[in-house]
């Protein structure tokens, strides 16, 4: 947009009125857009940060204890599964031990 002959009329057309912008209309539109932008920015900040930005110490402690209990359960499950896997591999080895000794490739010459 630029001024025509130093007048306060612009060459751009206002879509609301269908006429050229005046300085007051342009300033009012700018103010309205700034207010909308500030409102949207504030809403985004509230969504991003949420209502409880600072978590209290008791809430953090409860969260830590709950997570620790989950880790203990997972660790005991993994330990039990590894024990069962080791017992299963040992049983299979003992089952096929005699067959493996029968192969001449595995015997020492």
C-alpha positions, -999 to 999 in steps of 0.1 A, spaced: 0 0 0 12 35 -7 -2 70 -4 -17 88 -35 -5 124 -38 1 127 0 -36 121 6 -49 98 34 -64 74 9 -47 41 0 -48 22 -32 -58 -11 -15 -95 -19 -12 -111 -27 21 -129 -61 17 -156 -51 42 -166 -18 26 -155 -23 -10 -139 12 -9 -103 23 -4 -89 21 31 -88 52 52 -61 58 78 -86 54 107 -100 21 92 -65 8 87 -55 17 123 -87 1 137 -80 -31 117 -45 -32 130 -56 -28 166 -82 -55 161 -56 -79 147 -32 -72 175 -59 -79 201 -68 -112 184 -32 -122 181 -26 -114 218 -57 -134 228 -46 -164 207 -11 -162 220 -24 -162 256 -47 -192 249 -17 -212 233 4 -204 264 -24 -217 287 -27 -249 266 11 -254 265 17 -248 302 -16 -262 315 -33 -251 346 -8 -268 370 25 -255 359 43 -262 391 40 -297 405 40 -299 443 66 -320 462 40 -345 475 27 -351 440 63 -356 428 70 -380 456 38 -400 449 47 -401 412 83 -413 421 70 -441 444 45 -453 418 72 -454 391 96 -472 414 69 -498 421 64 -503 384 102 -507 379 104 -533 407 76 -553 391 92 -552 357 126 -562 372 111 -592 389 93 -603 357 126 -600 337 145 -619 364 119 -647 364 119 -649 326 157 -651 324 157 -678 350 131 -698 331 150 -693 298 182 -706 315 164 -736 329 148 -744 295 182 -741 277 198 -764 303 170 -790 299 173 -789 261 210 -792 263 207 -822 286 181 -837 263 203 -835 232 236 -840 249 238 -877 240 229 -871 204 255 -843 201 282 -866 214 274 -892 187 284 -869 159 320 -875 147 324 -838 138 321 -829 175 343 -857 188 380 -851 193 401 -872 170 
